[in-house]
Amino acid sequence: MATLEDVARAALRYDSLGVRSLTQDLLRATPRLASVPRPTVEDARVLSVSAALVELLALRQQQPPPAWAREIGPLAEPFFLLKAAETMKRLRQLCETQSPEPMRKRRLYAPPNYLEFA
């Protein structure tokens, strides 16, 4: 079974296909997102990305996010979930200005339709 931590680690590796596949597995296994447990990791990046992703999925599915997600702050450095945003100026601007709010507030940037299928 996929965990939220697995999804976050795939995102940090720029593994878009893995993120989509793991997210689908996670949603099948845990349809009620408020019950997704807080990852038990020391890595602040994994924790911040996990919180952003679970809040994004909850927003898209019109569900409340897990309470623990509110406690997680932003990344120390901005992170673009699409590696191409580091070199493509227009994509970078799109991500910086239109990234979904649960991600943007944690300095995590992606296109506005990131994981929209979920």
C-alpha positions as CSV (number, residue, x, y, z in Angstrom):
1,M,0.0,0.0,0.0
2,A,1.3,3.5,-0.9
3,T,1.8,6.0,1.8
4,L,1.7,9.8,1.7
5,E,5.4,9.7,2.5
6,D,6.0,7.6,-0.6
7,V,4.1,10.2,-2.7
8,A,6.2,13.0,-1.2
9,R,9.5,11.2,-1.8
10,A,8.5,10.6,-5.4
11,A,7.7,14.3,-5.9
12,L,11.0,15.3,-4.4
13,R,12.7,13.0,-7.0
14,Y,10.8,14.6,-9.9
15,D,9.1,11.3,-10.5
16,S,5.8,12.5,-12.0
17,L,4.6,9.1,-13.1
18,G,5.4,7.7,-9.7
19,V,3.5,10.5,-8.0
20,R,0.4,9.9,-10.1
21,S,0.5,6.1,-9.6
22,L,1.2,6.3,-5.8
23,T,-1.5,9.0,-5.4
24,Q,-4.1,6.7,-7.1
25,D,-3.0,3.9,-4.8
26,L,-3.2,6.1,-1.7
27,L,-6.7,7.4,-2.6
28,R,-8.0,3.9,-3.2
29,A,-6.6,2.7,0.1
30,T,-7.6,5.8,2.1
31,P,-10.7,7.5,0.5
32,R,-11.2,9.6,3.7
33,L,-8.2,12.0,3.6
34,A,-8.7,13.4,7.1
35,S,-7.6,9.9,8.3
36,V,-4.3,10.0,6.5
37,P,-1.6,9.7,9.2
38,R,1.2,12.1,9.7
39,P,4.4,10.7,8.2
40,T,6.8,9.7,10.9
41,V,9.9,11.1,9.3
42,E,12.6,13.5,10.4
43,D,13.1,15.0,7.0
44,A,11.4,18.4,7.1
45,R,11.1,18.5,3.2
46,V,9.2,15.2,3.1
47,L,6.9,16.4,5.9
48,S,6.2,19.7,4.2
49,V,5.6,18.1,0.8
50,S,3.3,15.5,2.4
51,A,1.2,18.2,4.1
52,A,1.0,20.2,0.9
53,L,-0.1,17.2,-1.2
54,V,-2.7,15.9,1.3
55,E,-4.2,19.4,1.6
56,L,-4.3,19.7,-2.2
57,L,-6.0,16.3,-2.6
58,A,-8.5,17.1,0.1
59,L,-9.3,20.5,-1.6
60,R,-9.8,18.8,-4.9
61,Q,-12.0,16.1,-3.4
62,Q,-13.9,18.6,-1.3
63,Q,-12.9,16.9,2.0
64,P,-11.3,18.2,5.1
65,P,-7.5,17.6,5.3
66,P,-6.0,15.8,8.3
67,A,-5.6,18.2,11.3
68,W,-1.8,17.6,11.5
69,A,-1.3,19.2,8.1
70,R,-2.1,22.7,9.5
71,E,0.9,22.4,11.8
72,I,3.5,21.9,9.0
73,G,5.3,25.0,7.7
74,P,7.0,25.8,4.4
75,L,10.1,24.5,2.9
76,A,13.3,26.3,3.7
77,E,14.0,26.8,0.0
78,P,11.5,27.0,-2.9
79,F,11.0,23.7,-4.7
80,F,9.6,23.2,-8.2
81,L,7.9,19.8,-8.7
82,L,8.6,19.9,-12.4
83,K,12.4,19.9,-13.1
84,A,11.8,21.8,-16.4
85,A,10.6,24.8,-14.4
86,E,14.2,25.4,-13.3
87,T,15.2,26.2,-16.9
88,M,12.0,27.2,-18.7
89,K,11.1,30.8,-17.7
90,R,7.4,30.7,-18.7
91,L,6.8,27.4,-16.9
92,R,8.5,28.7,-13.9
93,Q,6.4,31.9,-13.9
94,L,3.2,29.8,-14.3
95,C,4.2,27.7,-11.3
96,E,5.2,30.6,-9.2
97,T,1.9,32.5,-9.8
98,Q,-0.7,29.8,-10.2
99,S,0.5,26.9,-8.1
100,P,-2.4,25.6,-5.9
101,E,-2.6,27.4,-2.6
102,P,-1.8,24.4,-0.3
103,M,1.5,24.1,-2.2
104,R,2.4,27.7,-2.7
105,K,2.1,28.5,1.0
106,R,4.8,25.9,1.6
107,R,7.1,27.2,-1.1
108,L,6.3,24.2,-3.3
109,Y,5.5,25.1,-6.9
110,A,3.7,23.2,-9.7
111,P,1.3,24.0,-12.6
112,P,-2.3,24.9,-11.5
113,N,-3.5,21.5,-12.7
114,Y,-1.0,19.4,-10.8
115,L,-2.6,16.1,-9.7
116,E,-6.0,17.4,-10.9
117,F,-7.1,13.9,-11.9
118,A,-7.3,12.9,-8.3
